[in-house]
Amino acid sequence: MESTYRPTEPSRADIDTLAGGAVLEFGSPWCGYCRSIQGTLGASLALHPHIQHIKVEDGPGRPLGRSFGVKLWPTLVFLRDGKEVARLVRPGSGSAIADALARMDSPGE
């Protein structure tokens, strides 16, 4: 799990061509909601070490967040081979994160 937001965000083309599973976490280091899910998100991702975690600092004018329609933080976008398979906005429980990660492991979804 990435612990800090990347200083530069990846391009949408880079995201669309990712191989395998990935979770995009859109947020901000000063966001209380974002900080509050870090332990739960980290514990969930630890059970899925093959899934890449990409922590993206979002805000006005940030193209990657706008391309995914992000409006609230944190927004977690779960991808398989660059395609969205699930999305959580301000997840309230570890079970919601675990369910979304499990969907990524299910073939054919």
N, C-alpha and C positions, 0 to 999 in steps of 0.2 A: 504494500500500500504506500502510495506517495504521501508524505507528511506535510509537504508545503506545496503551495500553488506554483505552477510553472511560470517563470518570468515572461515567456512568450508562449502564446497559445499555438497549437498545431493548426494547420489549415484544414478546411473541410475536406479537401481532396485527400490529405493524409489520413483523416479519420475514415473516409469512405473506403479506403483501400486496406484498412487494418485486417489482418488475418487472425481468426480465432475470436475469443471472447474479450470484451473490454467494457469497463465502466467509466463513463465520463462523469465527473463530479463538478458541476458548476456552482460556484459560490464566491465567497470573499473571506479573507482572514479576519475581518472585524465583525462578521455576521454571527450573532449568537446562535441562531438555528444551525448554521454550518458547524460551529464548534461543538454544539451539543450532540451531534450524531457521530463524531469521529471515533469514539470508542466502539460503538455498535457496528459502524461500518467496517472498522479495522478487524474486529472479531469475525464478522461475516466473510470478509475477503480472505482472511487467513485460512478459511476452510476451502477456498477455491484458488490455490496458488497459481493455477494456469490462466487465470483471468487478469488481464492487465488493468491497472487503475491509473486514470489520467485526471489529475486535479487541475481544473481550469479556473483561473480567476476571471470572474465575469463582471460586466458593468456596461454602462451606456457606450455604444459605439464599438463594442467587441464583436467582431463578425461571427465567430464560431457560436457563441450563445444565441445570437440573433438567428443564425441559420437553423438552430434547433428549436426556436420559439421559446426560449427560456424567459420566464417572467418573475419567478420566485426562486429564492435560494433556501436550502440547497435543492438543486434538481439533479437527479441521478438518471443518466441515460445508459441503458444496458444494450450493448451491441454484440452481434455475432457476425463476423466477417463484414464489418462496416455497416450492417443493417440494424436498425433499432428493433429490439424484441420486447422491451419493457421500459417503463419510465416511472419514476417516483418523484413527486414534488413534496418537499418537507416531510419525508417519511417519519411516521410517528412510532414505529416499532421495528425491532430487529427482525420480527417474523416477516414483515413486508419486504425487507432487503433480502432475507434468506429465500423467500419465495421467488423473487425476481432472479436471483442468482441461480436457483434450481432450474428455472425456465431456460436459462442459457445453456445448461448442461443437457437439456432434453433435445434429442435430435428431431428434426422435422418440424419444429415449431416456427 
